[in-house]
Each structure stands twice: as C-alpha cells, then as structure tokens.
Amino acid sequence: MAEPPPATGPAPKARPAGAATAASRDQLQRRPVTFLWRRRRYRIERVLETWVLETGWWKDDGHVSRSYWRVRADGRVFDLRYDRLAKAWALERVLN
C-alpha cells in the first residue's frame, strides 16, 4: 500500500465537478482523517481500500501520480484522490 507524502501544512482545497473538498491527514499514520464536502466536514470512520495510479512517467507531459482512498464517513462511502504531483486532494466520487 503506497501512501501520499507527509503533509507540510493544511491540505489545499480542490474543486472537482462542482464539489469543494479538502482533506487533512494523520501525520503519524499518513492517512486522511477528515475532508470537507459541500461546506460540511466529514470525519473518516474507516479506510476501506487504497490504490495507486502511476502512469505516463516515461513522457515529458502526461505523467499521472495519484493515491486513492476509499473511505467510510458518516455512514457513506467516498473515494478521495491525492494528486502527488499537484499535492492536492479531491473528492473523486460518492458511492452511496
């Protein structure tokens, strides 16, 4: 399980598909613990799954390096994305 690099300050805000989101991470465990969506802060109850997408590294442009976190928060399941190159969090999708 690969993890995003340690945060150096507050997580930046991102605006994917009209939803504002930011995530904060536990500095010791290096995992997201809260995120903001639609002006509401969600506390992550459980990390269900993680995966990494690393592609295009052989090209000058088009390199993608992302960590994904499927989490349960407030009884719902969300996919969070951390872009390692931009050092930005985003809400990828809401599963239920």
C-alpha positions as CSV (number, residue, x, y, z in Angstrom):
1,M,0.0,0.0,0.0
2,A,1.6,3.2,-1.1
3,E,0.8,6.4,0.7
4,P,0.9,10.1,-0.2
5,P,3.9,12.1,1.1
6,P,3.6,13.7,4.5
7,A,1.6,16.9,4.6
8,T,3.6,20.1,5.3
9,G,0.6,22.2,6.3
10,P,-3.1,22.3,5.8
11,A,-4.4,20.4,2.9
12,P,-5.1,22.5,-0.2
13,K,-8.7,22.9,-1.4
14,A,-9.7,21.4,-4.8
15,R,-12.9,21.9,-6.7
16,P,-13.7,18.8,-8.7
17,A,-17.0,18.7,-10.6
18,G,-18.5,21.5,-8.6
19,A,-17.8,19.9,-5.1
20,A,-15.4,21.7,-2.8
21,T,-13.2,19.3,-0.9
22,A,-10.2,19.3,1.3
23,A,-8.6,16.5,3.3
24,S,-6.4,16.5,6.4
25,R,-4.1,13.7,7.3
26,D,-3.0,11.9,10.4
27,Q,0.7,12.8,10.5
28,L,1.8,9.5,12.1
29,Q,-0.3,7.1,10.0
30,R,-0.3,9.2,6.8
31,R,-3.9,8.6,6.0
32,P,-6.8,11.0,5.6
33,V,-8.8,11.6,8.7
34,T,-11.3,14.4,7.7
35,F,-12.5,16.0,4.5
36,L,-14.8,18.9,3.5
37,W,-17.6,18.4,1.0
38,R,-20.5,20.8,0.4
39,R,-19.5,23.0,3.4
40,R,-19.6,20.1,5.7
41,R,-16.6,18.4,7.4
42,Y,-16.7,14.6,7.4
43,R,-14.7,12.5,9.9
44,I,-13.4,9.3,8.3
45,E,-14.6,6.3,10.3
46,R,-12.6,3.7,8.3
47,V,-10.3,3.4,5.3
48,L,-11.8,0.6,3.2
49,E,-9.3,0.4,0.4
50,T,-6.3,2.2,-1.1
51,W,-4.7,2.0,-4.5
52,V,-2.2,4.0,-6.6
53,L,-2.3,5.1,-10.2
54,E,1.1,5.8,-11.7
55,T,1.3,6.2,-15.5
56,G,2.9,8.3,-18.2
57,W,6.2,8.6,-16.2
58,W,8.1,7.9,-19.4
59,K,6.7,11.1,-21.1
60,D,7.6,14.7,-20.6
61,D,3.9,15.6,-20.2
62,G,1.0,13.3,-19.2
63,H,2.6,11.9,-16.1
64,V,0.0,10.9,-13.5
65,S,0.8,10.0,-10.0
66,R,-2.2,9.6,-7.7
67,S,-3.2,7.8,-4.5
68,Y,-6.8,6.8,-4.0
69,W,-8.6,6.2,-0.7
70,R,-12.0,4.5,-0.4
71,V,-13.3,5.6,3.0
72,R,-16.5,5.4,5.1
73,A,-17.6,8.6,6.6
74,D,-21.0,9.4,8.2
75,G,-22.3,6.0,7.0
76,R,-21.5,6.8,3.4
77,V,-18.6,5.6,1.1
78,F,-16.4,8.1,-0.7
79,D,-13.4,7.9,-3.0
80,L,-10.8,10.5,-2.2
81,R,-7.9,11.3,-4.6
82,Y,-4.5,12.7,-3.7
83,D,-2.6,14.1,-6.7
84,R,1.1,13.6,-5.8
85,L,2.4,16.0,-8.4
86,A,0.0,18.9,-7.7
87,K,-0.1,18.0,-3.9
88,A,-3.8,18.4,-3.9
89,W,-6.8,16.4,-2.6
90,A,-10.1,16.0,-4.4
91,L,-13.3,14.1,-4.0
92,E,-13.3,11.6,-6.8
93,R,-16.8,10.2,-6.3
94,V,-19.6,9.4,-3.8
95,L,-20.5,5.8,-3.9
96,N,-23.7,5.8,-1.9
